[in-house]
Amino acid sequence: MGMPQIIITIVCALLIIYGLVSIFSPRTAWKLSLGWQLKDAEPSHSALIANRVGGVFMVIIKASK
């Protein structure tokens, strides 16, 4: 396993972890991706659903490769 393959594996693992966080804690994923930029903001219900759905797709796509 060469150095580029290790980097790809690490990136894929991080994306799967972020996808799982999005599924099980969409509010945390929102704060990690966008919430830190906004002062005293809360995500909408639609944003939380979008994070959860996006997490499902991310885990399915990355886990299948």
N, C-alpha and C positions, 0 to 999 in steps of 0.2 A: 504494500500500500504506500504510494508516494505521497509527498507533502500536499499536492493539490487535492488528492482524494480525501485526506484527513480533514482539510478545510471544508470541503463539500459535505462530509459527514457531520461535522460540527454544526455547520449552518443548517442542515436539514434537521438535526436534533433540536436546535434552538427554535426553529419554525414550528416543529411539532409541539414543543413545550408551550410556545406562545398560543398555538391553536387550542391546546387543552385548557390554558388559562382563559381564553376567550369563551370556551364552551361552559366551563364550570364557574367562572367569575367574570362575566362580561363587564361589570363595573370596573374591576381592576384593569382589565385589558383596555378599556376606554381611557382610564386615567394614565396608563402607560403610553398610549399612542397619541392622545389629544388633550386629555384633561390637565396635564401638567402645564400646558401653555395658557390655560384660561384661569382667571381668578374667580373663585366662588361660583363655579359653574357645575351643573349636574347634567348627566346625560339624559336624553329623552328615552322614552320607552322604545321607540323605533331604533335608536342608536344601539341600545342594549341587545335588541333582537338581531340587528344586522351584525353586531360583533359575534354573537353566538352562532349564527348561520355561517358567517365567514370562518369562524374557528372550525366548524364541522368540515367545511370544504378544504381548509388548509390541512387538517389532519388526514383526511381521506386522500388527498392528492400526494402529500409528502410520504405517507405510510405506504402507498402503492408503488413508489419508485424504489 
